[in-house]
Amino acid sequence: MAELAGFSAALPYDAKVQALTSAGVALWDVIGSCRRAGSLDSAIRDEQVNDFAAFFAAQPQLLAIGFNGAKALQSFKRHVLPQRIVPPQLQLLSLPSTSPAHAALGFNEKLQQWRQLMPFIVSF
């Protein structure tokens, strides 16, 4: 995201969050809580998604959601889409996981796919 929004990835966390906010980007997990032994997505059990009805109501200008990996999109499709609360203008973008565990693609290949977000990022 630092590359796409034009800020240094070396910034402190709070500065990164501010830079993303300034670029019109919100970060939010699909899964609000779950049980998981270890760090693999395949180990996720008893997932509960965040309150997307409230999120969409609070963010009426939202144009797109970029899903960081297959599990995020899968959970959204399973739990949120059936609620029929997704605004009609919202674009859902499937993106490769940025996790180092997802080694099938290198940084540059992942970045190329993440560039799908560029039309939705406010330039500095």
C-alpha positions as CSV (number, residue, x, y, z in Angstrom):
1,M,0.0,0.0,0.0
2,A,2.9,2.3,0.6
3,E,4.0,1.9,-3.0
4,L,0.5,2.5,-4.3
5,A,-0.3,5.5,-2.1
6,G,3.1,7.1,-2.4
7,F,4.5,7.0,1.1
8,S,7.5,5.3,2.8
9,A,6.9,1.8,4.2
10,A,9.5,2.7,6.8
11,L,7.2,5.2,8.4
12,P,6.0,4.5,12.0
13,Y,2.6,2.7,12.1
14,D,0.6,5.7,13.1
15,A,2.0,7.7,10.2
16,K,1.2,4.9,7.8
17,V,-2.4,4.8,9.0
18,Q,-2.6,8.6,8.5
19,A,-1.1,8.3,5.0
20,L,-3.6,5.7,4.1
21,T,-6.5,7.7,5.5
22,S,-5.3,10.7,3.5
23,A,-5.3,8.6,0.4
24,G,-8.9,7.6,1.0
25,V,-8.1,4.1,2.1
26,A,-9.7,2.3,5.0
27,L,-8.2,-0.9,6.4
28,W,-10.7,-3.3,8.0
29,D,-10.7,-7.1,8.5
30,V,-13.6,-9.1,7.2
31,I,-13.3,-11.5,10.1
32,G,-13.9,-9.7,13.4
33,S,-13.1,-12.7,15.6
34,C,-12.3,-16.4,15.2
35,R,-10.4,-19.3,16.7
36,R,-7.2,-20.3,15.0
37,A,-4.3,-22.5,16.1
38,G,-1.3,-21.0,14.3
39,S,-1.3,-18.5,11.5
40,L,-2.7,-20.4,8.5
41,D,-6.0,-19.3,7.1
42,S,-7.0,-23.0,6.8
43,A,-6.9,-23.2,10.6
44,I,-9.6,-20.5,11.1
45,R,-12.7,-21.8,13.0
46,D,-15.8,-20.2,14.3
47,E,-15.3,-17.1,12.3
48,Q,-17.5,-14.1,13.0
49,V,-17.5,-11.3,10.4
50,N,-17.4,-7.6,11.3
51,D,-20.6,-5.5,11.1
52,F,-20.6,-4.6,7.4
53,A,-24.1,-3.1,7.5
54,A,-22.8,-0.4,10.0
55,F,-19.6,0.0,8.0
56,F,-21.4,0.6,4.7
57,A,-23.8,3.0,6.4
58,A,-20.8,5.0,7.9
59,Q,-18.9,4.9,4.5
60,P,-21.5,5.9,1.8
61,Q,-18.7,7.2,-0.4
62,L,-17.0,3.7,-0.5
63,L,-16.3,2.7,-4.1
64,A,-14.3,-0.5,-3.8
65,I,-13.1,-3.2,-1.4
66,G,-9.8,-4.9,-2.1
67,F,-9.6,-8.3,-0.4
68,N,-6.1,-9.3,0.9
69,G,-6.1,-12.9,-0.1
70,A,-8.6,-15.6,-0.9
71,K,-9.8,-16.2,2.6
72,A,-11.0,-12.6,3.1
73,L,-13.0,-12.8,-0.1
74,Q,-14.3,-16.2,0.7
75,S,-15.5,-15.1,4.2
76,F,-17.1,-11.9,2.7
77,K,-19.0,-14.0,0.1
78,R,-20.1,-16.5,2.6
79,H,-21.3,-14.2,5.4
80,V,-21.8,-10.7,3.9
81,L,-23.2,-11.1,0.4
82,P,-26.2,-13.2,1.5
83,Q,-27.2,-10.2,3.7
84,R,-27.9,-8.2,0.6
85,I,-26.4,-5.1,2.1
86,V,-23.5,-4.4,-0.3
87,P,-24.0,-1.1,-2.1
88,P,-24.6,-1.6,-5.9
89,Q,-21.7,0.7,-6.9
90,L,-19.2,-1.2,-4.8
91,Q,-16.5,-3.0,-6.7
92,L,-15.1,-6.2,-5.1
93,L,-11.4,-6.8,-6.0
94,S,-9.7,-10.1,-5.4
95,L,-6.1,-9.5,-4.6
96,P,-3.2,-11.8,-3.7
97,S,-2.4,-12.1,-0.1
98,T,0.5,-9.9,1.0
99,S,1.5,-12.5,3.6
100,P,5.0,-13.8,3.2
101,A,3.4,-17.3,3.6
102,H,1.9,-16.7,0.1
103,A,5.1,-17.2,-1.7
104,A,3.6,-18.3,-5.1
105,L,4.0,-14.7,-6.2
106,G,6.9,-12.3,-5.6
107,F,6.5,-8.7,-4.4
108,N,6.5,-7.3,-8.0
109,E,3.8,-9.8,-9.2
110,K,1.7,-9.0,-6.1
111,L,2.2,-5.3,-6.6
112,Q,1.0,-5.5,-10.2
113,Q,-2.3,-7.1,-9.2
114,W,-2.7,-4.7,-6.3
115,R,-2.5,-1.8,-8.8
116,Q,-6.2,-2.5,-9.4
117,L,-6.8,-0.2,-6.5
118,M,-5.1,2.8,-8.1
119,P,-8.3,4.3,-9.5
120,F,-9.7,4.5,-6.0
121,I,-6.6,6.0,-4.3
122,V,-6.4,9.8,-3.8
123,S,-3.2,11.1,-5.1
124,F,-1.0,13.4,-2.9
